[in-house]
Amino acid sequence: MSVTPPQSVEAPPSSGPSSRLLRLFEGYRLTPTQRRIAHCLVRNAAEAPFLSSVEVAELAGVSQPSVTRFAVALGFDGYPALRRRLRELGLAEPGGEPGVRVGGVRETAGEIVRNEQQQAVLSEIANLQHLAAVLADPEPVLQAARVLAASRPLVVLGLRAASAQAHGFAYFAGKVHPDVRLLDEGGSMLLDRIEQARIAGASALICFALPRYPRELLDALNAAKAAGLTVVTVADSAFAPVASVSDLLLPAAVGSSLVFDTACAPMMLGRVLLQAMCDELPGSVLRLEEFEQQAATRGLFLG
């Protein structure tokens, strides 16, 4: 599957300090702590070029070494180099009134928060648009659907950050597939459960792999491959660390604009894959109808 990086959706035009800082941080894979530092700088954009690393650490509630590591993660030699870059951006003049843009146009706290929130949503829209472009070639999804639909049982794997994606996929897959086994916790039993699924007849495993990739996830996929299972992986990139142990990898980018990643595109790709599986599973429509009848009889839902 040919993949190109998602293009950013343009935010509403703004030349304010917070917008310029947000653009500086775009495209970097930062840890939650580093993103907290970034958001702290954005929300103090006018003062940021004149703050020491100790002052930034105090504002963000982190350690001073974390501020240094943040600067290095952005490609600078250290925090002084990052501060020089902030001054080059012309965020504010020394001694100027806090919260004022260059040129005297005020940027309120509400505008700063709005810029952050809007940019996060727009970045996620860009990820979905990129997924739509990838799905212009439906064959990889159809191929994955055929492989997964044929597996009895079907193993669904997702650890840590990806456990929510795996749980949602397994929940809906269980409505049309006769035997779904969810593996969403690591530990010493994980490899045992993969082997047990193989003995029960499983031929395929679908894995959701999102940053930051747990080491035990790679161990689990290696065990699945060694057991002869076909591994289908939904990952944030075609170059994810799990690519080498995946028979078929379907990419869907995650958003990193907020303190914690957003995974709208991987969730959407999972639902697209389920749709394709319904077409491959004999009796899937009948199973859905039976469930709806049982739900109505039992009064499961309010509406």
N, C-alpha and C positions, 0 to 999 in steps of 0.2 A: 504494500500500500504506500503510495507516494505521499509524503507529508511535508508541508511547508509551515513555518512558524505562523501562528495567528497574528493578524494585523490588529493594532489597536483601533478601537472605535473612538472617533474624535469627541472629546469632551467639549462643553460649551466654552467658547473662547474666553481666556482669562490670562492676564499677565501678572496676577498677584503673586506674592512670595510663596504662598502655600502651593499654588499650581506649579510653579517652577521647581520647587522641591520635590513634588510628587513625580514630575517628569525625570528628575535626577535619579530617583530610586527605582524607576520602572525597569523591568527585565532582569532583576537580580533575585536569586533564590535566597531569601533571608530566613533565619530561624524566628520563632515567635518573639523571643527576647529582642532580636535585632529589629523586628518590625515595630515593636513597642518604642524603641529608640527613634526609629524613622517617624512614627506618628507624633512623638514628642517634639521633634524638630519641626515638623510641619505645623504643629499647633503653636509653636513659638518661632515662626519663620522670620519675623522681623528682627528678633534678638539672636537667632541661631548663629550668624557669622561671628559673634563676639563672645560666645559662651566657651568656657574651658571644658575639657572633657569631664572634669569633676562636677561642674555645674550641670552638664547634660545628664550625667549619671544620677545626680540628685533629683532632677526634674522627672526623669523616666523611672526612677525607683530601681535602678540596676547598679551593678558594680562598675567602677571606672575601667577595668580591663575589658568589660563587655562593650563599652563605647569604642575602645581601640579595635577590638575584633570586628565591630560593625564597620568601621572605616576601612579596614583591610578587605572585608567582604565586598565592599563597593569598588575595590581596585586601587585604593590609595595606600601609601606607605604607612600611614598612621593618621591619628585624628588631626594634627596640625595641617596636613595636606588636604584633608576634607574641609577643614574650616577655611582654608585659602580658596577652595573651590566655591564655597558658599558665598564668600565675599565677592568673587568674580561674577556670580550670578546677580549681584546688585539687589539683594533682598531688602536692604534698608541702609540708611546712612548711620554712622556712629553717632550716638547721642540722640537719635531721632525718637519720636514718640512711638511707643510700642503699638503694634497693630496697624501701622500706616504703611502703605505701599510707596515705592519710589514714585515721585511725582505728586505725592500728597493725597492720593485716593485711598480712603480708609477701607481696610479689609477687616470685617468683624469676625468675632469668634464663630458666629453662625455660618458665615461664608466659608471659613476654613473647614469646618466639619462637613458642610455640604459638598465641598470640593472632594474631600476624601471619600465620602459615601458614594457620590455620583461616579467617581473614577472607578471604584470597585465594581459597581454595577455595569459600567460600560466595558470594563475589561472582561467581565463574565459574558457579556453579549458577544464580544469579539471571539471568545472561545467557542460559543455556540455557532457562530457564523462559520468559523473554521471547520467545526464538525460537520456542518451542512455541506461544505465544499468537499470534505473527505468522503461523505456518503454519496457523492455523485457517482462513485463506482460502488454499486451495492454488493458485488461479488464477495468481498471478504466477510461481510456480515452474514450473507447467505451461507457461505461455506462454514462459518463458525456455528450457525444455527443448526445445520445438518449434523455436525459432529456432536453438539451438545444434546440435541433431541434424541439421538440414538443411544445415549449412555444410560444404563440402568444399573445402579443409581447414578444420578448426576451430582457431582461434588462441586460445591461453591465455596471458594476460599477468599477471605479478606481479613487482614489483621490490623489492629490499631486504627489508624485514620481511615482505612478502607473497609473497616468492619460494617459501617453503616451502609455502604454501597452493596456489600455482599448480602447483608441481611435483607435489604429491600428487594434485591434480585431474587433471592431464595424464596421470599414470601410470595411474590407473584408467580414465580416459576412453579411453585407447589400447587397452584390452581389449575395448571394445564399439564404438568409432568407428573407421572405416577410416583416417583421416588427421588426426592431432593434431599441432600445431606449438606447442611451448613457447617463450615469450619471457620469460626470467627474468633477463636482464642488459641494462643500459642501454648507452649509448654511441652512437657515430655510426651503427652498423649497425642499430639498433633500427627506425628508420623504414624503412630499406631492406627489412627482413624483413617488415614489415607490408605494404608495397607488393607484395613478391613473393608473399605469401599471397593478396592480392587478385587478382593476375594469374593465379594458379593456380586461382582459382574461389571463394575464401573469401567468405562472405556475412555472417559474424558473428565476434565476438571476445568472449571472457569475460575480465574483468579482476578480479583480487583487489586491493583498495586498502585498506591499513591504515595507521594512523598510524606514523611521521610520513610524510606523502605526498611522495614524490620529485617534484621539479619536472618531471623528464623523463617521468614517468608521464602528466602532463596533456598534455604535448606529443605523446606517443604516441597518446593517446586522440583528440586533435584530428586527428591524421593519419589514424587509423582512420575517424573520422567523415567526413573529407574524401574518403576513398577509397570511401565508400559502405557501409562495414561497419556492421551493427547491433551496438551495444555493450551488453553485459549486464555489470553490475558487482555484485560482492559487496563491500560496504563496511561499516565499523563503524557508520555512521549514515546516515540518509536525507539528512542535511545535509552530508555529506562534500564536500570541494572538487571531487570528480570528478562530483558529481551532475548538473551542468549539461551534461556531455558524455556522459551515459549515457542510452541509450534505455529501459533497464529497470534499476532499482537494487534489489537485494535486501539489506536491512540485517541485520547480525548483530554485536552489540556485542563489543568486546574488553575483557579485564580489565586493570586498571592498578594492582593492589595490590602487585605485586612490582616489582623494579627493571626488569625487561623485561616487555612486554605478554604476556598469554596470549590465545590465539585459538581456544579450543575451539568457540565458537559459529560463527565463519566456517568452520571445518573441517567441522562438522556440516552446515551449510547446503550446502557443496559436495557432500557425500555424498548429501544429499537430492536435490539437483539432478541428480546422476549417476543416481540411482534413477529419477527421472522421465525422463531421457534414454533409459534402457534400454527404456522402454515406447514411445518414439518411433522407435527405431532398428530397422529390419527386420533380422532375423538376429542381433540382439545375443546371444540365448541360444545360438545355434549357435556364434558366435565364442567365447563363454566356454567352451563344451564343448570346442571344438577346442584352446583354450589349456590346459585342464586335462589333456587327453590328451597334448599335447606335453610339458607339465611332468612328467607321470608317466613318459613315455618317456625323458626326458632326466635324470630324477632331480634336478629343480631344488630341491625342498624336502625337509627332513628329516622332516616329518610332515604 
